[in-house]
């Protein structure tokens, strides 16, 4: 019997990429600061991201910026 071909919806690969990247940011923050800080960080306006939320930045494919902002929290390097 032939296997059915799986057809993924448009944008699915981009969605998975964003999910993986956000998971990396979450893990880094959770390990360094705890889950409550990680949660607050994801939904709060962030000066490293032009006051967008990290969720918005990742959704808009600005993962490098989100990763930099993640590291800034871990390093306590925000001086604004």
C-alpha positions in Angstrom: 0.0 0.0 0.0 1.4 3.4 -0.9 1.9 6.0 1.8 -0.1 9.1 1.6 1.9 12.3 1.1 1.8 14.7 4.0 1.1 18.2 2.8 1.9 20.9 5.3 0.1 24.2 5.3 1.9 27.3 3.9 4.0 28.9 6.6 4.4 25.8 8.6 8.2 25.6 8.3 8.5 29.3 9.4 6.2 28.6 12.3 8.3 25.6 13.4 11.5 27.7 13.1 10.0 30.4 15.3 8.9 27.9 17.8 12.3 26.4 18.0 14.0 29.8 18.4 11.6 30.9 21.0 12.2 27.6 22.9 15.9 28.4 22.9 15.3 31.8 24.4 12.9 30.4 27.0 15.4 27.7 28.0 18.3 30.2 28.3 16.2 32.5 30.5 14.6 29.8 32.6 18.0 28.3 33.3 19.5 31.7 34.3 16.6 33.5 35.9 13.7 31.2 36.4 10.4 30.5 34.7 8.6 33.6 36.1 11.3 36.0 34.7 11.2 34.1 31.3 7.4 34.4 31.1 7.5 38.2 32.0 10.3 38.8 29.5 8.4 37.2 26.6 5.3 39.4 27.0 6.8 42.7 28.1 8.0 45.6 25.9 11.7 45.3 25.5 14.1 48.3 25.0 16.6 46.0 23.1 13.8 45.3 20.6 12.6 48.9 20.1 10.0 48.3 22.8 8.4 45.4 20.9 7.8 42.3 22.9 10.2 39.3 22.2 7.1 37.4 21.0 6.6 40.0 18.3 10.2 40.1 17.4 10.4 36.3 17.0 7.2 36.3 15.0 8.6 39.0 12.7 11.7 36.9 12.1 14.0 39.1 14.2 15.5 36.2 16.1 19.0 37.6 16.2 17.6 40.7 18.0 15.6 38.5 20.4 18.7 36.4 21.1 20.7 39.5 21.9 17.9 40.7 24.2 17.9 37.3 25.9 21.6 37.5 26.5 21.3 41.1 27.8 18.9 39.9 30.5 21.1 37.0 31.5 24.2 39.3 31.6 22.4 42.2 33.3 23.8 44.4 30.5 21.0 46.8 29.8 22.1 50.2 30.8 19.1 52.3 29.7 
